[in-house]
Amino acid sequence: MSAKILVVDDEQSIRRLLRNTLERAGHQVIEAIDGRSALAMATAERPNAVLLDLGLPDRDGLELVPLLKKEGDTVILVVSARDATDQKVAALDLGAADYVTKPFDGEELLARLRVALRHRGVSETAPKIFRKGDLEVDLDQRIARRGGVEAHLTRKEHDVLALLAANVGRVVTHQRILAAAWTGPEEAPVEYLRIVIRNLRQKIEAPGAVGSVIANELGVGYRLLGDH
Amino acid sequence: MKIFLGAAPGVGKTYEMLTDGAARARDGVDVVIGVVETHGRAETEALVRGHEIVARRAVPYEGRTLHEMDIDAVLERAPRLVLVDELAHTNAPGSRHPKRFQDVEELLDAGIDVYSTLNIQHIESLNDVVASFTRVRVRETVPDSILEQAEIEVVDIPPDELIERLKAGKVYLPQEATRALSHFFSKSNLSALRELALRRAAQAVDAQMLDHVRALGVGGTWAGGERIVVAINELPGADGLVRAAKRSADALHAPWTAVYIETQRAQSFGEAEHRSLAAVMNLVTRLGGVVATVPATSIVDGLKAFLVDARGTQLIVGKTHRSRLFELRHGSVVDRLVRETPGVAVHVLPLEVSADAPARFRMPRGPWGSRRGYMWTALMVAGVTAAASALFHILDLGNVALLYLLPVMAAATLFGLRTGLFAGLVSSLAYNFFFLPPTGTLTVNNPENIISILVLLGVAALTSQLTSRVRAQADMAAASARTNAALAGFLRRLTPLSDPVELARTICEDIARLFDTRTVVLVPNGSGLVVQAASGMDFRLETMEMAAAQWAYDNAAPTGKGSGTLAASDWYFQPLRAGDKVQGVLGLSKDDGGDPLRPDQLPLLTSLVDQAALALERLRLEEDMRDVEAVRTRDRLRAALLSSVSHDLRTPLTAVMAAAAELHHGTTPELIATIESEAARLNRFVANLLDMARVEAGALNLKVEAVDLTDAVAGAAHDARRSLEGHAIELAVPSAMPLVKVDQQLLHHCLLNLLDNAGRYADPGTPILIEAAHSFGMLKLSVIDQGPGLPPGREAEVFETFRRFEGSDRAVGGTGLGLAIVKAFSEAMGMTVEAANRSDGSGARFSLCFPSALIVRNNSPESEY
């Protein structure tokens, strides 16, 4: 799948690296060094995706997220520092598709981009069956099978897993999961989600490979890891 | 400081000072005149003209205008040297200090050198010596301590010449004093004064020499090891004893102490006695001595005990003019002292009433007793009379007299001497009138009966005397116990405190309670004093009060009401001084603006203030110690950091650079793997450095949320997957494990470092076990590896910054920071860390311990199934 990607970063070495990686994967790359030129480039070139560094010299990268979204059907991937969880959540809330954390792994970046592009414009419906390795979850039946062992999913476990499966490979924020799975008058505490995720892990993850199916994105949310 | 000392007015001190000042000015020293009296003498005026003069301050006083030295202007002008005439001068009321020498002390403290002039009769310790032969007593005195810090130049002219000058009208004398002073200038007086001045100057030189010798450590103990003790009391003339003690001490180079023996006599002291005692104690302090107060039942016993304690060798006591009869009855104090203190030289000086002391001294008045006492006595006597009348037919006269002893003894015991005597008198009258024949008259016709009356009166006197003595002793013991209890309680409350504000508040509250005053504690804070604590909140310190407090702090001397400085304030400020450093200032005032302290409360306050200052100093020292410790730790860290950075940062960098350069010649998978792993190592190291920097900077902002341990381990295992290559993660977390309240990010870093550490030290191919256990309210998450383990007995050291055990750095690229970060982060979240070897010695076990406070009680997320 080839796409036109706008790389926004003020560091030349990072732009060069990203160009290298992206072009190797068959994408077309255009570059911008600050917010102003990024907006101009987005208007003129209408890229499929933007890799947006949040630390730009002329303006806060977060402000750019909604502006770039308005420029058309573009997917935004935020590149941010390790501990900036608040920024990550804010960017996701503003409409960014996902994020990668510096220093990043080229393969991981490509995988995120691939997932984001695949989901672009597609309404999120959960698949009936989620498979990964020897794991098979029948979401309709609420049954998880792994290594010949069957486990029944509770309603909440199902709701959470279904949302994650609809966004497989993408991070889903705590807020979104809580809002989708706990439809009550009051906001459900994040503790509930923690316990549901723990129970899910016991049912779908192998004992020696905790974290192999559900990745914990610290302070942001959860990500269901599919087969690459 | 330099003092131009003269034997008498007119010897040319001012002239000499000005000449000397001019010479210094010629040498380029910045000299100004603070105040100089020329008294219209042309030569002197000519000299004054050569100097810059700081304008004096006009002080209106009783319709006249006095011109005093403007101390603020001098401080503002800040010359190197200021000339201040007449050191003993008394300032106009309303000035900052009552005495000019206090102004001079402040100038000296501000680093300004002072030249001043002084006549010998103004020196405190020589004041009454001069008065004894000149019969002129001057009121303006200067404490000896001033002379001790000064260089002394004696301005000397022969007496004949001075008398000549006097006759020629060259000596200025105040108009009103001319007659009084005329005989002062006799040749014999002038010779004696001259000798005194020369001797005093020689003594000062001696003292400075001695200081110098001592400073050089040449030895030099007190000559003969003499210690002088002077017994003081409230009687007039005690000041003379103190001065005598000071003179002997100076002559012998001996330390001296004044002791006040507090006996039951002190119970009957009035305001005047307390004041005169306080004045004597002040004099002692001014002369550089120490005052001790010793409670005792008798003067002799108290002095004996104190002499032993203080190892006194010489005792100076005053002798009052008591009647022979009194001495016969009580024995002479002096005789007993001489007899009972062997090895101590007892000097007995007459207690002389100095000319300016109040000549008439009110003797302590015994209580007259209450009116109720007399009424009861009268009733008792009436009752006994009635009873005796009723029983008269079976009693003889002698037994009736015995009956009358009852009211007499009762009255004397209950109501004191006078009421007792009254009872004796009334009883004898009643006895005489009703029972002694001829009854109904007050005549006595039998001499035996006279004896009965005398016995009644005698019993009254004796009983009351005994009772009052016992009561006085009990009162004194109670007062002494109260003082001790107050001190002990104060100490007990101060000792455990380690917070400066709390300490100050306790000091305030205790002192406010004991003295019934408003109390405030001020401590230095950067530029000035700030209120650290106050009893009550309904007052504030005005500018003047703050100035007085500041002065007390700067000069380590009391100020405000009741002191010699800034006495117009309602507050009394006492410096909290421990050793040579003032720790703060204590302020006291009464709600009604009265005197904050009675003179007799001063000793207790002094003791309390000493304790308070010590407590404050203790805190300051503790703080200093902590600072020193912190600096030491920081230095150690910095050194370790430098070595770590130079090694751990350079090694991977070198590898990356070398491998990258190698790429020019072709790519091999090994080169790429090297670059990747070394870059990852660099990344980890930088992350750890950043974490450590955040810990060191105290910049950890905790974002506490409920975290599931499985979840946390999953996140960490994912991020540490590169260092965990070749190791399986075995997770043993029970399903019912509760959530914990921690900062997820920090916990993540802890786990990351523990996993990273395990990955590097575990034997290749072995699994890493993560185990959670919940017991005794505590939750423990352990990372257990299979490998060499930790050096036995040194497990805990592993958490120290940059700790890497010898031989353990198996080229695994540890940073020496990881476990220190684990410890720092864990502690920041309220957790503890443990390191141990597995019980079979096959590896290490690192545990994070979550106390029960961090454990979330179980919440069910499921409202329905």
HADDOCK unambig.tbl for C-alpha pairs under 7 A between the chains (distance, minus, plus):
assign (segid A and resid 154 and name CA) (segid B and resid 865 and name CA) 5.75 0.50 0.50
assign (segid A and resid 155 and name CA) (segid B and resid 865 and name CA) 5.66 0.50 0.50
assign (segid A and resid 156 and name CA) (segid B and resid 862 and name CA) 6.72 0.50 0.50
assign (segid A and resid 191 and name CA) (segid B and resid 706 and name CA) 5.68 0.50 0.50
assign (segid A and resid 192 and name CA) (segid B and resid 860 and name CA) 6.70 0.50 0.50
assign (segid A and resid 192 and name CA) (segid B and resid 861 and name CA) 4.26 0.50 0.50
assign (segid A and resid 194 and name CA) (segid B and resid 707 and name CA) 6.81 0.50 0.50
assign (segid A and resid 194 and name CA) (segid B and resid 708 and name CA) 5.83 0.50 0.50
assign (segid A and resid 195 and name CA) (segid B and resid 708 and name CA) 6.98 0.50 0.50
assign (segid A and resid 195 and name CA) (segid B and resid 861 and name CA) 6.92 0.50 0.50
assign (segid A and resid 196 and name CA) (segid B and resid 861 and name CA) 6.94 0.50 0.50
assign (segid A and resid 198 and name CA) (segid B and resid 710 and name CA) 6.41 0.50 0.50
assign (segid A and resid 198 and name CA) (segid B and resid 711 and name CA) 6.59 0.50 0.50
assign (segid A and resid 207 and name CA) (segid B and resid 730 and name CA) 6.63 0.50 0.50
assign (segid A and resid 207 and name CA) (segid B and resid 731 and name CA) 6.36 0.50 0.50
assign (segid A and resid 208 and name CA) (segid B and resid 728 and name CA) 6.17 0.50 0.50
assign (segid A and resid 208 and name CA) (segid B and resid 729 and name CA) 5.12 0.50 0.50
assign (segid A and resid 208 and name CA) (segid B and resid 730 and name CA) 4.88 0.50 0.50
assign (segid A and resid 208 and name CA) (segid B and resid 731 and name CA) 6.47 0.50 0.50
assign (segid A and resid 209 and name CA) (segid B and resid 729 and name CA) 6.61 0.50 0.50
assign (segid A and resid 210 and name CA) (segid B and resid 714 and name CA) 5.23 0.50 0.50
assign (segid A and resid 211 and name CA) (segid B and resid 714 and name CA) 4.17 0.50 0.50
assign (segid A and resid 211 and name CA) (segid B and resid 715 and name CA) 6.50 0.50 0.50
assign (segid A and resid 211 and name CA) (segid B and resid 718 and name CA) 6.50 0.50 0.50
assign (segid A and resid 215 and name CA) (segid B and resid 714 and name CA) 6.98 0.50 0.50
assign (segid A and resid 215 and name CA) (segid B and resid 715 and name CA) 6.41 0.50 0.50
assign (segid A and resid 216 and name CA) (segid B and resid 711 and name CA) 6.47 0.50 0.50
assign (segid A and resid 216 and name CA) (segid B and resid 714 and name CA) 6.77 0.50 0.50
assign (segid A and resid 216 and name CA) (segid B and resid 715 and name CA) 5.08 0.50 0.50
assign (segid A and resid 218 and name CA) (segid B and resid 744 and name CA) 6.88 0.50 0.50
assign (segid A and resid 218 and name CA) (segid B and resid 745 and name CA) 6.56 0.50 0.50
